[in-house]
Amino acid sequence: MLPSPLSLRGFFFTCPKSYSFPRKCMHQFCPNPIPKNCKLLSGAVSLAAFNNTAVSYVNGYDELPERKGEEAGSEGFDFLHLMEERGLRANSQTFLWLLEGCINYGSFSDGFKLHGKILKMGFYSEQVLCDRLIDLYLKFGDLKGAVKVFEDMRVRPLSCWNKIIHRFVVEKFNCHVLSLFQQMMKEEVKPDEKTFAGVLRACSADVPFYYVEQIHARTITHGYETSPWICNPLIDLYFKNNFVNSARKVFDDIQKKDSVSWVAMISGLSQCGYEQEAIHLFCQMHTSGFCLTPYIFSSVLSACTKIGFFDFGEQLHSLALKQGFSKEIYVCNALVTLYSRLGNLISAEQIFNTMLERDGVSYNSLISGLAQQGYGDRALKLFKKMHLDSLKPDCVTVASLLSACALVRDILKGRQLHSYVIKAGMSSDIILEGSLLDLYVKCSDIETAHDFFLTTESENVVLWNMMLVAYGQLDNLTDSAQIFTQMQMEGIVPNQFTYPSILRTCTSLGALDLGEQIHTQVLKTGFQFNVYVSSVLIDMYAKHGELVTALKILRRIKEKDVVSWTAMIAGYAQHGMFTEALNLFEEMQDQGIQSDNIGFASAISACAGIQALDQGRQIHAQSCVSGYSDDLSIGNALVSLYARCGKVREAYIAFDKIFAKDNISWNSLVSGFSRSGYFEEALKLFAQMNKAGQEINAFTFGSAVSAAANVTNVKLGKQIHAMIKKTGYDSESEVSNVLITLYSKCGSIDDAKRQFFEMNEKNEVSWNAIITAYSQHGKGFEALSLFEDMKQLGVLPNHVTFVGVLSACSHVGLVDEGISYFKSMSEVHNLIPKPEHYACIVDLLGRSGLLSRARRFIEGMPIQPDAMIWRTLLSACIVHKNIDIGEFAARHLLELEPKDSATYVLLSNMYAVTGKWGCRDRTRRIMKDRGVKKEPGRSWIEVNNSVHAFFVGDQKHPRADMIYEYLRDLNEQAAQIGYVPQHNNLLSEAERGQRDPTQIIHSEKLAIAFGLLSLSSSTPIRVFKNLRVCGDCHSWIKYVSVTTNRAIIVRDAYRFHHFEGGVCSCKDYW
């Protein structure tokens, strides 16, 4: 009994609502219907068309001659007519032969007529004829006719099912493939490899994935689990649905892998983010001897581009040349993208220009590469060439061109492209919306950017993020915060890029309070474990000195994120915690995290901060091995390292090696020399920098002014000050602060005071500078008054402030006040005193003659006294001639610094002033035996832009005779108004008698005499001495200031002395 005829019209002209498989499924799936304009929907073919063309047949030949050529179709019909004339009836073999001729050489009309004859002769049930009729209709593209033949077949062999299924796949009628497969299962037709292969290829993105799994299960039950026909499309489907492990399993189960298997696996791995595995698999494929294809080269080259395996990509290029694929469009497109991303635009353009055929992808690849590398003009020219090649730009093209316009700030061309986007109907494209917004933002047309933003789909979180970045670039925190608030009000869910966009604005503008509020939102929305968000939070807290909070966030991150670690290391380095920075750098390396250029630069900067030259060199070597030998930030850090370590030659060598020097390079050198004591070198370099037209910023001025202050060159300092005013940097607090220090160190306390009170914004550094200046210049009461003003204005004092305050108390003898301020550090201001604060109290007590109290204070200190504290006590013992406590201090000092000459000199002087000449001589012998050399007393004075140095009894100056003659006149004039010379207490009577009087004249007297001879009467005399001024010189200078009617300023190792009208600013308390 024959089965009832099958009709495909039910699924062919209307889409089924669901599929039924043996496994029960809870989901429903409705495939997309065939488009109505499809040829298949033109209506059913009437059988009458075939009946009207039926003719009579005659019995004839059993064997038919073979025909070749185009005449086979027409001659076949002639032969059929000949058989009829002879009364021969054609059989199925005859029609099979005729069908073969029509398929191979005939026309569709001949085949159509032949189908009519077959129907009239009653051969429509012949399976072999129906099979070839299907081939005929498929050959001439009449899918509807093929389906009609298939429907009318009483017995449908598997080959016919497969033919219809595969033609459906070719025509992309995927829903009908699945319906036909469902019908096969109902009729219990056993599918083969070709059947499953066709059905799997019909499983598009619209098909629920569980159908794929069901079909896969059926292939296994039929024993096809190792067939390449089945496995190849399965691999592709598993990858497209992100089931990577399943794809690997299917690939591994294939017994005889073909090239398609390897291609499917390699391209799938590349597309799913497993680029290295894809490259490794390609190497296996190549060594296994499989035939390579252009598509496989394209996939592997794309993988190399994604992960930056450019060297291997270039090797693949060579292999493609050997294989003859160098002109294939897929390979060329991938190579253009590879070289563009590498930055080798010459090779990219060469490949592009030699391509035999170019498509939109070719142009998009090169245009995008040119735009990304900053060649916006060339990208726009290539766009014109694309038009000449009659290629229509798509969204990717226009997005790349908009990026190019943004790079070159060509807003006019960008507006033209915007118009094109509107005309072409691309306005709703998400990528283009972002590119257009980026264009207006980078061209600083924020108003247009905001207007365009209002016209876009408000649900697109990317556009909101870009507006946050836009206002952040303008340092507009108000609008940034408003956008962020509005975003939340409209229900836009922030993503991992939203928070960093506004947090960076908070970081750059110092808005830590708002940043902490955003951090709270991060915690509420669960982004605290996101690596990107965490790295920006670490950067914000680290730059604002909240290093404890930053470190907590870093410790919470589970991933080994180099950006987070380097942000923390940089934070430590920027805030002077150099040891912590280096420890964290080593910990990062111990955890196997490869540092980037920022990490290396920060670590080298930390080494510069603590003058760890050898460690800095080691880190530099590591950076070179890691490929950062030409990195600018590392080069600048290396310059700073050598300069701050006093390695002048090495610093210049490192500086010269920097190819593209910026102002940071110059500043590193100037600042480094200034900090390492090479002040003249720093000033010389500053002059070269200015002459070369390099950009000079606040940091440069700060370093130059600091160098001028340290060489007490007030004239040069004033010249630099004039440059600062001219360039507008006088409003910068940091520059004004260092100017206060300049004038203070050069003895111009009035200029320092003027600079301070002219500042619009004062910070704690400003107050510290002026308080220290007043303290050093003997204006202790004024310093303390300023300290009270500082507190009333709400400026919190720090450790530096209290050094100035305690020194002020010491210089004016305010013992009780000084002790009170010292106690307030911990009790009121929560500051733990440092060694320098203890030294100030020892100095305060020692100057007041309270030596026993000073000793008890030292013995009761919670920290170990350092050399500075013992040296301060010993100095006070010399003034007050206390041998017991002096020897007590000297013993501790010699234990700490046995090679320091100052200890022996102080101890020797103490014995001398107390008349213990034997002890003095013994101390000097010990000093000589131990090879310790005394630093000679020197004084300096600047005259006519030259610095003149004098030693005790100096006879080497070119004008020595004139100086000594004038000095005798000064002594006589001083004696006339009451000056009485004090004998040198450091020499015994016998020693004084044996020496020439000129040999024991102190250096400051010589310097002052030379200054009075050389400088105009309106110019103050400024002398600098490396040791403490003695009592005789102090008295002599007071009298000289009267007889010459000149202001004389002397800076010794401890403070400034302003002599004028016979009075010293120290009020004889020093």
KAGISUL-V262979 format. One record per helix or strand. SS is the DSSP state (H for helix, E for strand). FROM is the first residue (numbers start at 1). TO is the last residue. If there is no record, write none. Layout:
SS&FROM&TO ; SS&FROM&TO
This chain:
H&9&12 ; H&39&41 ; H&47&51 ; E&58&59 ; H&72&85 ; E&88&89 ; H&92&104 ; H&108&120 ; H&127&139 ; H&143&152 ; H&158&170 ; H&174&186 ; H&193&201 ; H&209&221 ; H&228&240 ; H&244&253 ; H&259&271 ; H&275&287 ; H&294&307 ; H&310&323 ; H&329&342 ; H&345&354 ; H&360&372 ; H&376&388 ; H&395&408 ; H&411&423 ; H&430&442 ; H&446&455 ; H&461&473 ; H&477&489 ; H&496&509 ; H&512&525 ; H&527&529 ; H&531&543 ; H&547&556 ; H&562&574 ; H&578&590 ; H&597&609 ; H&613&625 ; H&632&644 ; H&648&657 ; H&663&675 ; H&679&691 ; H&698&710 ; H&714&727 ; H&729&731 ; H&733&745 ; H&749&757 ; H&764&776 ; H&780&792 ; H&799&812 ; H&815&827 ; H&835&847 ; H&851&859 ; H&867&880 ; H&883&896 ; H&901&913 ; H&917&929 ; E&938&943 ; E&946&951 ; H&960&976 ; H&989&994 ; H&997&1000 ; H&1003&1014 ; E&1021&1025 ; H&1031&1043 ; E&1048&1051 ; E&1056&1060 ; E&1063&1064
